[in-house]
């Protein structure tokens, strides 16, 4: 007879640590983007991947440790977006380009999650 072992209850609300990895996409301002959220589970690590749009003046740190809040099936994290200053006499680029972001989280219980990346208040 096969038995099942009880599993520990998982809290509906938790704060986790995540590693944000950022990569410029090929093609610059004319590049393609896949804005669908893609998820990969490898052992205890879950990776969320998505392309986001940034202006030519905006950038993200190539690696950043984020506090990820989980409320049920919703994960949210605040990201620091750096904005280059406007230089007097120089034109402001009107380019919007795709950037690939990957958020790695260890110890996330299995589930169907939605990811919300929020811009930090400057």
C-alpha positions as MATLAB code, in Angstrom:
seq = 'XXXXXXXXXXXXXXXXXXXXXXXXXXXXXXXXXXXXXXXXXXXXXXXXXXXXXXXXXXXXXXXXXXXXXXXXXXXXXXXXXXXXXXXXXXXXXXXXXXXXXXXXXXXXXXXXXXXXXXXXXX';
ca = [
       0.000    0.000    0.000;
       1.325    3.375   -0.982;
       1.121    6.123    1.565;
       1.406    9.851    1.272;
       3.495   11.987    3.495;
       2.003   15.182    4.855;
       3.421   18.384    3.453;
       4.037   21.493    5.467;
       1.501   24.239    5.025;
       2.799   27.074    2.899;
       1.941   30.584    4.052;
      -0.078   32.621    1.560;
       2.118   35.656    2.220;
       5.903   35.525    2.298;
       8.954   37.634    1.525;
      11.643   35.939   -0.530;
      14.982   36.982   -1.951;
      15.446   36.976   -5.702;
      18.342   37.614   -8.061;
      17.493   39.838  -11.033;
      19.628   39.310  -14.123;
      19.365   41.827  -17.004;
      20.508   41.408  -20.615;
      20.292   43.841  -23.517;
      18.432   42.296  -26.458;
      19.962   42.283  -29.932;
      18.606   44.802  -32.386;
      18.530   47.905  -30.181;
      15.566   50.167  -30.933;
      14.335   47.901  -33.710;
      14.665   44.690  -31.686;
      11.914   42.168  -31.139;
      10.542   41.431  -27.680;
       8.791   38.480  -26.107;
       6.738   40.078  -23.348;
       5.135   36.767  -22.331;
       6.164   35.564  -18.870;
       8.181   32.356  -19.157;
       8.818   30.133  -16.133;
      11.435   27.430  -15.629;
      11.813   25.271  -12.516;
      15.175   23.639  -11.826;
      15.182   21.815   -8.490;
      14.439   24.413   -5.813;
      15.133   27.398   -8.106;
      12.370   29.012  -10.148;
      13.325   31.407  -12.950;
      10.898   33.918  -14.430;
      11.916   35.467  -17.747;
      10.335   38.308  -19.693;
      11.296   41.103  -22.060;
      10.442   44.637  -20.928;
      10.628   47.934  -22.786;
      12.971   50.716  -21.621;
      13.736   54.082  -23.166;
      17.248   54.810  -24.444;
      17.934   56.818  -21.261;
      16.786   54.062  -18.878;
      18.840   51.145  -17.580;
      18.743   48.429  -14.937;
      21.655   47.046  -12.931;
      22.993   43.912  -14.704;
      22.630   41.970  -11.422;
      20.544   42.986   -8.440;
      19.221   41.255   -5.323;
      15.526   41.987   -4.890;
      13.020   41.497   -2.114;
      10.140   39.538   -3.657;
       6.771   39.603   -1.927;
       4.401   36.686   -2.451;
       0.702   37.118   -1.822;
      -1.049   33.945   -2.909;
      -0.126   33.437   -6.555;
       1.111   37.015   -7.113;
       4.821   37.819   -6.855;
       5.885   41.463   -6.785;
       9.277   43.126   -6.678;
      10.479   46.708   -6.921;
      13.233   47.418   -9.450;
      15.604   50.395   -9.486;
      15.495   52.008  -12.931;
      18.365   54.398  -13.607;
      17.621   57.373  -15.865;
      20.493   59.206  -17.538;
      20.292   62.988  -17.165;
      19.440   65.164  -20.138;
      22.510   67.041  -21.310;
      21.885   70.633  -22.423;
      22.342   71.051  -26.160;
      22.192   67.314  -26.893;
      19.113   65.715  -28.425;
      17.158   63.258  -26.289;
      17.013   59.838  -27.981;
      13.463   58.730  -28.762;
      14.365   55.041  -28.804;
      12.461   52.400  -26.855;
      14.316   49.084  -26.713;
      13.593   45.589  -25.384;
      15.585   44.332  -22.396;
      15.499   40.725  -21.175;
      15.041   40.264  -17.424;
      15.340   37.007  -15.498;
      14.331   36.734  -11.866;
      15.733   33.696  -10.019;
      14.007   32.731   -6.751;
      15.091   29.844   -4.524;
      12.617   27.986   -2.323;
       9.402   29.073   -4.052;
       6.637   26.481   -3.614;
       5.295   24.998   -6.871;
       2.415   26.983   -8.328;
       1.091   29.101  -11.164;
       2.426   32.586  -10.424;
       1.964   36.061  -11.842;
       4.983   38.388  -11.672;
       4.680   42.151  -11.204;
       7.871   44.193  -11.524;
       7.344   47.716  -10.221;
       9.495   50.773  -10.786;
      11.001   52.206   -7.592;
      10.030   55.768   -6.756;
      12.887   58.097   -7.631;
];
